[in-house]
């Protein structure tokens, strides 16, 4: 990930009862009144849907840690369930606009951040609401900070990529704060690609584990798998389980899922009379992930990798760089839905 840059808040504007027209006017006025002569960065329109102020602040912190990959315009929409139709005049909402200035190669650049706190019926017309705020001719990334994007989400069809995070996701439609893998699988039928930040963060686990079987000595143990034990939070452990089922065409009943703080995989297989034990796990208290393959009365191999220090900014950056569809992720979600709950 690019080195984090020091951003300064050049100017801000806020209004507790604003309209879209006033927000656009504020953006233009802030640029004209800025003390810097700068160029607007032009990377992507990022629309982040947050459920509360905590998530909105998380988006702001993450975006500012992206360094030179900071999107040109970020629109953070907090879907406030506490705001009812009568709280504000029709068509109005809480708004905050900030203009940030940074230096890249000795030149000043602007990045714009628009925060909208929206409730009531306006939540059902988000596409028309934000349309005038988008920078033209730039791709549109829709990031659902937590919770699943349903087929009814009215911003999907105007977006070029959907960003989700299945860190706390399960296989059931379990509410606003728990993205459902079943609902995510329904999104695969739409044209807009789906990119999962949790899946990206699991890349090191997957690469290390798959790398163990580059050796023909170890690969033979995949022909007779006795059991696969996967630990982690619900979303990651289900995705890893689905990945194993999908990649190896494995009977899902051989996969056991257990709750844990960090993700891990253990595969036990046989080759003739020998038993092989293959694991990948994170060292407690460190950012080091270790993969190890060990054959009974045979060779042992170990591989190590270090996790990025800032995992959320890193995974968001990777998602924005590679926003296309991922058939392996899709297969892993479908595989995960075949695995029964472990009691």
Secondary structure, DSSP 8 states (H G I E B T S, - for coil): -------EEEEEEEEEEE-HHHHHHHHHHHHHH-SS--EE--S-EEEEEESSHHHHHHHHHHHHTTGGG--SEEEEEEE-TT--TTTS-TT-EEEEEEEEEEEETTEEEEEEEEEEEE-GGGGGGHHHHHGGGS-TTS-EEEEESSS---TT-TTGGG-SEEEE-GGG-BSS---TTS-BHHHHHHHTTSSSEEEEHHHHHTHHHHHHHHHHTTSHHHHGGGGSEEEEEEEESHHHHHHHHHHHHHHHT--GGGEEEEE-SS-EEEEEEEETTEEEEEEEEE-TTSSEEEEEEEETTS-EEEEEEE--SSHHHHHHHHHHHS-S--HHHHHHHHHHTTS----
